[in-house]
Amino acid sequence: MSKDQEVKKVYASLKSIYQTVHKMIGNKEVDLGDEFKKINYTYYRMFGTHLESFGLLVEQNYYSSAILLLRTMLELHVKSYYFEFIEKKAGSKVVDFLDGKKDFPNFFKMTQALETVENAAGDKFSGAFSQFGKSELASYEKFSLFSHGRGELLRLFFDNNKITYSSDNILEILLNAKALFESLTLLFLGVQGRRDELGYFIELIKNESYFRPSSNPC
């Protein structure tokens, strides 16, 4: 399979999984009386809206803009987990963040905090969040280059007289978006207590050729 064919396959898979989840969740009620379930639902909806826009940008070959949006999606992903596993256990109030009485730590401190989480069985995230840091994939920094970098990408585009992306670049962008959506869906279904749907989704992505398993102590 060529890289271009692989790109098409991954994108088709991402769209298919998103549509499946959209139908699965449907208009079922969410417990809006629990502030942590409500913020989880709010972030999940925001992520889904961004994912739809991301898809439109990819289809039109606006990859720089798609990557900027992916950076925001990554932040939503991390904040969703941070609320559930750090602030909820600390007894924090969601409204304090909404009203500006309390601020989130910076992105890297949130990922470091999440890596310390351990469930009753002793399971941890085991690199699921540290991979975004500077010492590993540095996803956040790479995505940030498109919004406020120091000229690395600008110089590359300047020297080449055009803005281009290889099939490998595009494939990595799509795989990142797909992995974030799958992980956030697992969290959403777990937080909302939708066990049957959670089990179905786990089997769905296990049988999907581009699923990237990660440790998740939900």
N, C-alpha and C positions, 0 to 999 in steps of 0.2 A: 504494500500500500504506500503510495506517495505521500509526502507531507501535506500537500494540498488536499488530498482525499481524506487524510486523517483529520485535518482542520474541519472539513465539512461534516465528518462523522461526529466529532466532539460537539460541534455547534448544534447539530440535529439532536444529539443526546441531551444536551443542556435544555433545549426548548421542550423536548418531550417530557423530561423529568419535571420541569417547571409547570407545564400544563397538567400533568398527572397530579401533582401536589395541589394545584389550584382547584381542581375538581374534587379532590379528596377532602380538602378543608371546607370548600364551599362556603355556605352562609351559616355554618354551625355557630352557635353562640359561644362566646368566650367569657370567662369569669372576670368581668370588669370591676368587681368589688374588691379584688385582691390587686393591690397596686403593683406588685412584682409581675403578676401574670399580665397585667395591663401594659406595663412598659415593655415586656417581652413581646407582646402582640403588636404594639406600636412600632417597635424597631423592626420586627419581622415584615410588617406591611411596608415600611419605608424601604427596606432592603429589596422587597419584591418589585416595588415601583422603579427603583434604580436598575434592577436587573432587566426589566423590560426596556428601559431606555438604553441600557448597555447593549442589548441585542440589536436595537435599531441602529446604533452607531457602528457596530461591527458589520452589519449588513451593508452599510453605506461606505465601509472602509475608512471610517473616522476613528482610527485606532488610538491616536493621541488623546482624544476626548474620552474614548472608552476607558483608557487607563486612568485618567483623572477620576472618573466615576468609580472605578474599581477601588481606588484609594479610599473613597468615602464608604464604600461597601465593606471594606476591610475594617474600618473604624466601627461601623455599626455592629459588625460581627463580634469584635472584641468587647465592645461596651455591653452587648447583650449577655455575654458570658460573665463579664465582670459584675454586672448587677446581680445576676443569679447566684454566683459562687463566692463573691467577696462582700458586696454591700448588703445583700440579704442576710448573710450569716452574721454580719456586724451589727445588725439591727438598725440599719440606716433607713431613712425615709426617702422614697423616690421624689416626693414633692420638693425636698430640699435641693435636689439637683435641678429640678425644673424651675425653681424660683431663684436660683443662683446663690443660695445660701451655702452650697457645697459644690466643689468643682471636682471633676475627674482628674486623676493623676495623668501624666503624659502617657502616650501610647505604650512606650517601652516599660514603664513602671506597671501598667495594667497587665501586660503580658507576663512580666516577672512574678507578679502577685498570683496570677492564675496558675503558674507552674508549681506553686507551693500547695495547691489544693489537693486534698487526699480524701477519698471516700472511706466508708466503714471497712471496706475490704482491702484498703491500702493502695487502691489504684490511683494513679495520677494522670495528668494530661500528657506527660512524658514527651515533651517537645512540640506538642500541637500548637503552642503559642510562641515558644522561644524560637521557632523556625522563622518567625517574622522579623526577628531581631537582626542587628548589624553583623553578628558573628556567623549567621547562617544564610538563609535565603535573602534576608534584608528586603523583603517585599515592600514594606512600608516606605523605606527610603527610595527604592527604585521607582515606585509609583509617584512619590513626591517630586522626583526630578522633573516631572512634566508640569508641575505647578510653581515650584520655587527652588529649582535646582541651581547650581552654580555655573551652568553653561555647558555641561558635559554633552547633553543631547543636542543642544543648540549648535555646538561645535561640529558634532557628527553630521547633522543635517546641513550645516553651512559648507563643510568640506565636500559633501556629496552633491550639493546644489539641489537636493530634493529630500523630502521626508519619505522614507521607505521602511517597511517592516518585512522581515523574512517570514517564511512559513513557520519556522521554529518560534519566532517571537509571538506570532499570532496564536499558535497552539498553546504556548505557555499562558498567555492572557486568558484564553478560554478555559483552560484547566484550572487556573486560579479561581475564576468566577464560579465554576462548577463545584469545586471543592468547598468554597465558602458557603454556597447555597445549600449543599447537602448537609454540611455541619450545622448550619443555623436551623435547618428544618428539623434535624434530630433534636436540637435544643428546644425548639418551639413545641414540638409534639410531646417532649418529656415534661416541660414546664406546665403545659396545659393539661397534662394527665390523660392524653389520648393514646392509651397503651396499644389498642388494636391497630390504630393507624401507624403508630411508631413501629410496631413489629412488621407491618406490611412494607413500610418505607425502608426499613433495614434490609429486608429480603430483596426489595427492588434494586437498591444500589449495590448489594452484594453480587447480584447477578448481572450487573451492568459493567461492561468491559472497561469503562474509564473511571470506575470508583476507586478512590484513594482512601483506604481505611486509616483511621487515626484513633489514638487512645482517647476515650471519652468516659469520664466517671459519672455521667448522668445516671 
